[in-house]
């Protein structure tokens, strides 16, 4: 029973660490494209409102931008992926799941396994 818990904890840590690193790298590499999409999503209701009620209100060429050059001096967010930090995040996720599985097994050793399996 101990091996099953530890093996399952290692598998969960490995899978979670791999998926987390892959998703994190995917987001960080495409961060500027994600911000561009977010800007379009945020400005879309204003454009629809302007098209529908533009004749009633004077917008005088007001254009909404999520990261307006009037407030932000950079056009893109600089992204740098550091291998050591990626590996640290992966190993932290893996070992956290492994330690959690070990602590669960340690708590299980105190009780009678048959009573645990019967949920008593």
N, C-alpha and C positions, 0 to 999 in steps of 0.2 A: 504494500500500500504506500509505503514511503517513496519507493522508486517511481510510482505512478504520479504522485503529487509533484515530485522534483522534476520529472521528465515533462510533465504538462506545464509546469512553471517555466522551464527552459524554453519550451516550444512557444508559449505565449510571449515570453520576453523577446525571443528571436523574431517572431512574426511581427509583434508590435514595434520593435526597434527598426526592423527593415521597412515596414510600411510608413512609420513616422519619418524616417530619414528620407525615403523616396518622396513623400508628400511635401516635406519641408524643402527639399532641393527643388522640386517642381515649382513650388510657390516662390521661392527666393530667386530662382533664375528668371522667372516670368513676372517679376514684381511690377515692373513698369507697364507691362501689358495689362496686368490686373488693375492697376491704378487708372489706366486709360478707360477700361471697361466700366470701372466704378464711376468715373467722371461722367461717362455717357448715361449710365443708369440714373445717376443723381440729377443730371440736367434734363433728362427726358420729360418729367412732369412739367417743368417750366416751359419747355418748348411747346408742349401740347397746350398748355394754358395760354401761351402767347398766340398760337395759331387760332384757338377758339375765341379768345376775348381780346385779341390784339387791337381791334378797332375801338373797343370801349376804354382801354387804358393806354397811356402813353409810356411805352417802355424805352423809348429814345435809344434804341440800339444796345440795350443792356444784354450782355452775353454772360451767362454763368459758367464758370470753370471751377472744377474741384481744386486744382492747384494753380491758381491764377498767378501769372508772372508779376502782378502788382504786389503780391505778398511773399512769393517764394522766389529766391534768386537762382535756383537750379531747375533745369528742365526735366531731369530724370533723377531717380534715386540710385545712387551708386551701390552696386551689389558686389560683395566679395565673399565667396564661399571658402571657409578655412577647413581643410581636411581634419585637423586635430580636433576642432570643435564638433564636427560632424561625428567623428569616431567617439568622442566623449559622450555625446547625446545617445548614440547607439548603445554603447556599453553600459551607460547609466540605466537605460530602459531595460536592458537584458538582465543586469544584476539586481535591479529593483524587483523584477518579477521573480527571479530566482530566490532572493531573500524572503519575499512574501510567501512563496511556496514552502520554503524551509521553516518559517515561523508557523505556518499552518500545520505542517507535519509535527513540529515540536509540540504544539497545543494538542494535537490529536493523540500523541503518545501518552498523555496524561489520562485520557479516557479509555474505556474499553472499546475496541474497534467494532465489535458487534452492536453495541448500543448506539454508536455513531451512525452506523449503516441503517439502523432501524429508526433513526431520528428520535431517540429517547433522551 
